[in-house]
Amino acid sequence: MRTARSPISDFAKSLEIAPSMLTRRLNALVEAGLLERHAYSTRPLRHEYLPSARGRDLQAVLYALIAWGNRHFAPEAVSVQVVEKGTGKALQPMMVEVETGPVVPWSACELVQGPGASEGMRARLQRSREG
């Protein structure tokens, strides 16, 4: 008799980790608010994991890490890159001025204290500007 394989065990196999480890990691991502769990089948009970709003916001960070890794660890043969869907042209992360939208070069960016900065953060930022 053949047993049915679950999507989680197939996913775990593709990641080369135990299903129990994958379950723990998915649960941690749900608890952190990065993923949402939705049932897509009741018999047997099966869930899909979709990015939450917090998880979708993390996409920019992940894309920036991909670009950084490509530049510094695989300049001759990247294995994954971020491209525009319609054209397939490669993209790079950049900063954009919030109100009017122009691209701001990284060299023109700096860190400053925000309204919620602690005294320790204010001191660290001040030291970094001085030295």
C-alpha positions in Angstrom: 0.0 0.0 0.0 1.3 3.4 -1.0 1.1 6.3 1.4 0.2 9.7 0.2 2.9 12.3 0.6 2.0 15.7 2.1 3.0 19.0 0.5 5.0 19.8 3.6 7.1 16.6 3.3 7.7 17.3 -0.4 8.8 20.9 0.4 11.0 19.6 3.3 12.6 17.1 1.0 13.4 19.8 -1.6 15.0 21.9 1.1 16.8 18.8 2.4 15.5 19.3 6.0 13.3 17.1 8.2 9.5 17.9 8.0 9.5 18.5 11.7 12.2 21.2 11.3 10.3 22.8 8.4 7.1 22.8 10.5 9.0 24.6 13.4 10.4 27.1 11.0 7.1 27.9 9.4 5.4 28.2 12.8 8.2 30.6 13.9 7.6 32.7 10.7 3.8 32.7 11.4 4.5 33.8 15.1 6.8 36.6 13.9 4.1 37.9 11.6 5.9 37.2 8.4 3.6 34.5 7.1 -0.1 33.7 7.4 -1.4 30.1 7.6 -4.6 29.4 5.6 -6.3 26.1 5.3 -6.9 25.0 1.7 -8.2 21.5 2.5 -10.1 20.1 5.4 -9.8 16.4 4.6 -7.0 16.0 5.2 -6.3 19.3 6.8 -3.7 21.1 4.7 -2.4 24.6 5.0 -0.7 27.1 2.7 1.6 29.7 4.0 1.4 33.2 2.4 3.4 36.3 3.1 1.7 38.7 5.5 1.9 42.5 4.9 5.0 42.4 7.1 6.4 39.6 5.1 5.7 41.4 1.8 7.6 44.4 3.1 10.6 42.2 3.8 10.8 41.4 0.0 12.8 44.6 -0.6 15.3 43.6 2.0 15.6 40.1 0.4 16.0 41.5 -3.1 18.8 43.8 -1.8 20.6 40.9 -0.2 20.3 38.9 -3.5 21.9 41.9 -5.4 24.6 42.2 -2.7 25.4 38.5 -2.8 25.6 38.5 -6.6 27.9 41.5 -6.7 30.3 40.2 -4.0 30.1 36.4 -4.2 29.1 35.6 -7.8 30.1 38.4 -10.2 30.9 36.0 -13.0 27.9 33.7 -12.8 24.9 34.7 -10.7 22.4 32.0 -10.0 19.4 34.2 -9.0 18.7 37.7 -10.0 15.8 40.2 -9.7 14.3 41.2 -13.0 11.4 43.2 -14.3 8.5 40.9 -15.1 7.5 42.5 -18.4 11.0 42.9 -19.9 13.2 40.5 -18.1 15.8 43.3 -17.6 18.0 43.1 -14.4 17.1 45.4 -11.5 19.2 46.9 -8.7 18.0 48.1 -5.3 18.0 51.9 -4.8 16.7 54.6 -2.6 13.8 56.8 -3.7 12.9 60.1 -2.1 9.5 59.6 -0.5 7.5 62.7 -1.5 8.5 63.3 -5.1 10.0 60.0 -6.2 13.5 60.7 -7.6 16.2 58.1 -7.2 18.8 59.1 -4.6 22.3 57.7 -5.0 23.6 55.7 -2.0 26.5 58.2 -1.6 23.9 60.9 -0.8 22.2 58.8 1.9 23.0 58.9 5.7 21.4 57.6 8.9 19.8 60.1 11.3 17.8 59.7 14.5 14.1 59.1 14.2 11.5 60.3 16.6 11.6 57.1 18.6 15.4 56.9 18.9 16.7 56.0 22.4 19.4 58.0 24.0 21.9 55.2 23.2 20.9 55.3 19.5 21.2 59.1 19.4 24.7 58.8 20.9 25.8 56.1 18.5 24.5 58.1 15.5 26.3 61.3 16.8 29.6 59.4 17.2 29.3 58.0 13.7 28.9 61.5 12.2 31.9 62.7 14.2 34.3 60.1 13.3 
